[in-house]
Amino acid sequence: MNVVNIEDIKLADSERQPCEIWTRVMGYLRPVSEFNKGKKSEFYSRQYFTEKKAVLGCCCDHMGVAAE
């Protein structure tokens, strides 16, 4: 079995494939590339929910402990 070191893999820009990001808007999926300028800005400034932060923030805010 050959082991490939991921560090050894090099791709030229011509070999790369663009990754298209899709998101849910108003109940259906759309590619972010089709958004207008304002909607793209709104999408990239979103803050994502994490359960750990929510639980820590809920329990620790009143104790003066900052969540990560």
C-alpha positions as CSV (number, residue, x, y, z in Angstrom):
1,M,0.0,0.0,0.0
2,N,1.4,3.4,-1.0
3,V,1.1,6.3,1.4
4,V,0.7,9.7,-0.1
5,N,1.8,12.7,1.9
6,I,-0.7,15.5,1.3
7,E,2.1,18.1,1.6
8,D,3.6,16.6,-1.6
9,I,0.5,17.2,-3.7
10,K,0.9,20.4,-5.7
11,L,-1.7,21.7,-8.2
12,A,-1.2,24.4,-10.8
13,D,-4.0,27.1,-11.0
14,S,-5.1,25.6,-14.3
15,E,-5.7,22.2,-12.6
16,R,-7.9,23.7,-9.9
17,Q,-11.7,23.6,-10.0
18,P,-13.8,26.5,-8.5
19,C,-16.0,25.6,-5.6
20,E,-19.5,27.0,-5.8
21,I,-21.2,28.0,-2.5
22,W,-24.9,27.5,-2.2
23,T,-27.1,28.7,0.7
24,R,-30.8,28.7,1.6
25,V,-32.7,31.9,0.8
26,M,-36.4,32.3,1.4
27,G,-36.9,28.5,1.6
28,Y,-34.9,27.4,-1.4
29,L,-31.2,26.9,-2.4
30,R,-29.4,29.4,-4.5
31,P,-25.7,29.9,-5.5
32,V,-24.1,32.8,-3.7
33,S,-22.4,33.8,-7.1
34,E,-25.9,34.9,-8.3
35,F,-26.5,37.2,-5.4
36,N,-26.5,41.0,-5.9
37,K,-23.8,43.1,-4.2
38,G,-25.8,43.8,-1.1
39,K,-26.9,40.2,-0.5
40,K,-23.4,38.9,-1.0
41,S,-22.2,41.4,1.6
42,E,-24.9,40.2,4.0
43,F,-24.0,36.6,3.4
44,Y,-20.3,37.0,4.1
45,S,-21.0,39.1,7.3
46,R,-23.2,36.3,8.8
47,Q,-22.3,35.0,12.2
48,Y,-23.0,31.3,12.5
49,F,-24.6,29.6,15.5
50,T,-22.5,27.2,17.6
51,E,-24.1,25.2,20.3
52,K,-21.1,25.4,22.6
53,K,-21.0,29.2,22.5
54,A,-24.8,29.4,23.0
55,V,-24.6,27.2,26.1
56,L,-21.6,28.9,27.5
57,G,-23.0,32.4,26.8
58,C,-26.3,31.5,28.4
59,C,-24.8,30.0,31.6
60,C,-21.8,32.2,32.1
61,D,-22.9,35.7,31.1
62,H,-24.2,36.5,34.6
63,M,-21.0,35.1,36.2
64,G,-18.6,37.4,34.3
65,V,-17.1,34.5,32.4
66,A,-16.6,35.2,28.7
67,A,-17.5,32.5,26.2
68,E,-14.9,31.7,23.5
